Amino acid sequence: MIFTMNKVQMEFDGKYLSSLRDSNELLSDRKALHQRMEEDGYLLIRSLHDIKNVQATRQFLLEKLHQNQQIDDAYPLLEGVAADGKRGMFMGGNKSVTHHPAFLNLVESKEIMEFYQHYFDSEVMTYDYKWLRVVGPESFTGAHYDIVYMGRGTQNVLTCWTPLGDIPLEMGPLTILAGSHHFEHMKKTYGQMDVDRDHVTGWFSNDPIELVNKHGGQWQTSSFEMGDVLIFSMFTMHASLDNTTNRFRLSTDTRYQRADEPVDERWVGKAPKAHYAWMKGETIPMEKMRKQWKV
């Protein structure tokens, strides 16, 4: 089958795109989890979340979207079909949603916090700012490292991507460029960037094939079911396939780290300041910086 990222075609199980590797069999072995993260740059864990928590969060969010006239009433609410012309939105930082119990009960649940305590062998914290994405039909996310958005504290931060509903390949799930956490020149150039300090656009590329041909690795993805998570490092390049359905893809990115390590001040506190300079005023195109970095 053929899937696309920014309309660039890739054959599934071909040279450029294949399947993620599950890590559920490693859950009891901290050393094995760390070794797998070092090898792949990610951990795909099935059914880590309590499915009832995911269902409650999905119901809550779709009701909010329906109130905002984003949902097509001709279909059942839980299908999340986008109303005509609605393109989705970014709801990160919207505390009326992301700090509602229906949301926090999922991303700060006993299950997820215990997983990170086990992984880090330490008390852990999660950023107060929560990223929530409503990805509409024909939309996608470009390839990037997370470090360029949240690199002012420890670099030992993990992102947890949680699909808020079942997400088949056609709906544009997250994709990982396996091996990208070992792209040393990219890490020393693009990976040292700070979007607020440097005023550079954050996505590294919108062309998945160009990335593989020039730097190596392979894009990997999967269909996801409620409860699944995809966990990855700050230097793992990731993006998404195109959402080729008529439904919204609901997902959230949450960040976790050891509680005793430095934290990026932009993302914590009662009112996190978040990005305060990025995309304000003159912004340097990534293409210009890539030429300068020779990446």
C-alpha positions in Angstrom: 0.0 0.0 0.0 1.0 3.6 -0.7 0.9 6.3 2.0 2.0 9.9 1.9 3.7 12.5 3.9 3.1 16.0 2.6 1.8 14.2 -0.5 5.2 12.5 -1.0 4.4 8.8 -1.7 6.0 5.9 0.1 5.2 2.2 -0.2 4.6 0.6 3.2 7.1 -2.2 3.9 9.3 -0.7 1.2 12.7 1.1 1.3 11.4 4.3 3.0 8.6 3.2 5.2 8.0 0.1 7.4 6.7 -1.1 10.7 7.6 0.0 14.2 8.9 -2.6 16.7 6.9 -3.3 19.8 8.6 -3.3 23.2 6.0 -4.8 25.5 8.1 -7.8 26.2 10.7 -5.6 27.8 8.5 -3.7 30.2 9.8 -5.5 33.3 13.5 -5.1 32.4 14.8 -1.5 32.8 18.1 -2.3 31.2 16.5 -3.8 28.2 14.2 -0.8 27.7 17.2 1.5 27.8 19.1 -0.7 25.3 16.0 -0.7 23.0 15.8 3.1 23.2 19.5 3.4 22.3 19.0 1.1 19.4 15.8 2.4 17.9 15.3 5.9 19.4 11.8 5.0 20.5 9.6 2.5 22.5 6.3 1.4 21.1 4.2 0.1 24.0 0.7 -1.3 23.4 -2.1 -0.8 26.0 0.0 1.2 28.5 -2.9 3.5 29.2 -6.1 2.3 30.7 -8.5 2.3 27.7 -11.3 3.7 29.9 -9.2 6.8 30.5 -8.5 7.2 26.7 -12.2 6.8 26.0 -13.2 9.4 28.6 -10.6 11.9 27.2 -11.8 11.3 23.6 -15.4 11.8 24.6 -14.6 15.0 26.4 -12.6 16.5 23.5 -15.1 15.6 20.8 -17.8 17.2 22.9 -15.7 20.4 23.0 -15.1 20.2 19.3 -18.8 19.8 18.7 -19.6 22.8 20.8 -17.2 24.8 18.5 -19.0 23.5 15.4 -16.0 21.4 14.3 -17.9 18.1 14.0 -20.2 16.9 11.3 -23.5 16.1 12.9 -24.4 13.6 10.1 -22.1 11.1 11.8 -21.9 9.7 15.3 -19.9 12.0 17.6 -17.3 9.5 18.5 -16.3 9.0 14.9 -14.9 12.5 15.0 -15.8 13.4 11.4 -14.7 16.9 10.5 -17.4 19.4 9.5 -17.1 20.8 6.0 -14.1 23.0 5.7 -12.8 22.5 9.2 -9.0 21.9 9.3 -8.3 21.1 12.9 -6.3 23.1 15.5 -3.5 23.1 18.0 -5.0 23.2 21.5 -1.7 23.1 23.5 -1.8 25.4 26.5 -5.6 25.6 26.6 -5.8 24.8 30.3 -9.6 24.7 30.3 -9.1 21.5 28.2 -5.6 20.2 29.0 -6.0 20.7 32.8 -9.5 19.3 32.9 -9.7 16.1 35.0 -10.8 14.1 31.9 -7.5 15.0 30.3 -5.1 14.9 33.3 -6.5 11.5 34.4 -5.0 10.1 31.3 -1.6 11.9 30.9 -0.8 11.9 34.6 -2.3 8.5 35.4 -0.9 6.0 37.8 0.0 3.8 34.9 2.0 6.4 32.9 3.8 7.8 36.0 4.8 4.4 37.2 6.2 3.5 33.8 8.5 6.6 33.9 9.5 6.0 37.5 10.5 2.5 36.5 12.3 3.7 33.3 14.3 6.5 35.0 14.7 4.7 38.3 13.8 7.9 40.0 11.0 10.2 41.0 9.7 11.9 37.8 7.9 15.0 36.7 5.8 15.9 33.7 5.6 19.4 32.2 2.6 21.4 33.2 2.1 22.6 29.6 0.4 19.9 27.6 0.4 19.6 23.8 -2.9 18.6 22.3 -3.4 18.3 18.5 -6.6 18.1 16.4 -5.2 17.1 13.0 -7.7 17.6 10.2 -8.2 15.9 6.9 -5.2 16.4 4.5 -3.0 17.7 7.3 0.4 16.3 8.5 3.3 17.2 10.8 6.7 17.9 9.3 9.9 16.2 10.4 11.6 17.6 13.5 13.6 17.0 16.7 11.8 18.0 19.9 15.0 19.3 21.4 14.8 22.5 19.4 11.5 23.4 21.2 12.4 22.3 24.8 16.1 22.0 25.2 16.9 24.4 28.0 16.8 21.9 30.8 18.1 18.3 30.8 18.3 16.6 27.5 17.1 13.4 29.1 13.4 14.2 28.5 11.1 11.7 26.8 8.1 12.5 24.7 5.0 10.3 25.0 2.7 10.4 22.0 -0.7 9.2 22.9 -3.4 8.6 20.2 -6.8 9.6 21.5 -8.6 7.0 19.6 -7.8 4.2 17.2 -5.6 5.6 14.4 -5.2 3.5 11.2 -2.4 4.3 8.8 -4.9 6.3 6.6 -5.5 8.8 9.4 -1.9 9.9 9.6 -0.2 8.4 12.6 3.1 9.5 13.9 6.2 8.2 12.1 9.7 7.8 13.5 12.9 8.1 11.4 14.6 5.2 13.0 18.3 5.8 13.4 18.0 9.6 13.4 19.1 9.8 17.1 22.5 8.8 15.8 22.8 11.5 13.1 25.7 13.2 14.8 26.2 16.1 12.5 22.5 16.9 12.6 22.5 16.8 16.4 25.5 19.2 16.5 23.8 21.7 14.1 20.0 21.6 13.9 19.9 19.8 17.3 21.6 22.8 19.0 18.9 25.2 17.8 16.4 27.0 20.1 13.4 28.3 18.2 12.8 31.2 20.6 16.5 32.2 20.7 17.3 31.7 17.1 14.0 32.7 15.4 14.2 29.7 12.9 11.3 27.7 11.7 11.2 24.4 13.7 10.4 21.7 11.1 13.6 20.3 9.6 12.0 18.9 6.4 8.7 18.2 4.7 10.3 15.6 2.3 10.7 12.2 3.9 12.5 10.6 1.0 15.1 13.4 0.9 15.9 12.8 4.5 16.4 9.1 4.1 18.4 9.5 0.9 20.7 12.1 2.4 21.0 11.0 6.0 19.9 7.4 6.2 17.5 5.6 8.5 14.0 4.5 7.6 10.6 5.9 8.5 8.6 3.5 10.7 5.0 3.7 11.8 2.0 1.6 12.7 -1.7 1.6 13.2 -2.6 2.4 16.8 -5.4 1.5 19.1 -6.6 3.3 22.2 -4.2 2.7 25.0 -1.1 2.5 22.9 1.8 5.0 23.3 4.9 5.9 21.3 7.8 7.1 23.5 10.9 8.7 22.1 13.9 10.9 22.8 14.6 14.6 22.2 16.9 13.7 19.3 14.5 11.3 17.5 13.3 12.7 14.2 9.6 12.3 13.8 6.7 13.5 11.7 3.4 12.1 10.6 1.7 10.6 7.6 -1.0 12.6 5.9 -4.5 12.3 7.3 -6.4 11.1 4.2 -9.7 10.4 6.0 -12.6 12.7 6.7 -12.0 12.4 10.5 -9.9 14.4 13.0 -6.8 12.7 14.3 -6.7 13.5 18.1 -3.4 13.0 19.9 -1.4 14.5 22.7 2.3 14.9 23.3 3.4 14.9 27.0 6.9 15.2 28.4 8.5 13.4 31.3 11.9 13.6 33.0 13.6 12.9 36.3 12.4 15.3 39.0 15.9 16.0 40.2 17.3 17.3 36.8 17.1 20.8 35.3 13.8 21.6 33.6 13.1 24.0 30.7 11.3 26.9 32.5 9.0 27.6 29.5 6.9 24.6 30.2 6.4 24.5 33.9 4.4 26.5 36.5 0.9 27.7 37.0 1.1 29.7 33.8 3.9 28.4 31.6 5.2 31.1 29.2 5.7 28.6 26.4 7.2 30.0 23.2 7.6 33.7 23.6 9.6 34.7 20.5 9.3 31.9 18.0 7.4 32.9 14.8 7.2 36.5 16.0 8.8 39.1 13.8 11.3 38.0 11.2 11.8 34.2 11.1 14.7 32.6 9.3 13.7 29.8 6.9 15.0 26.3 7.8 16.3 26.0 4.2 18.7 28.8 4.8 20.0 27.3 8.0 20.4 23.9 6.5 22.7 25.3 3.8 24.7 27.1 6.5 24.9 23.9 8.6 25.6 21.7 5.5 22.9 19.3 6.5 
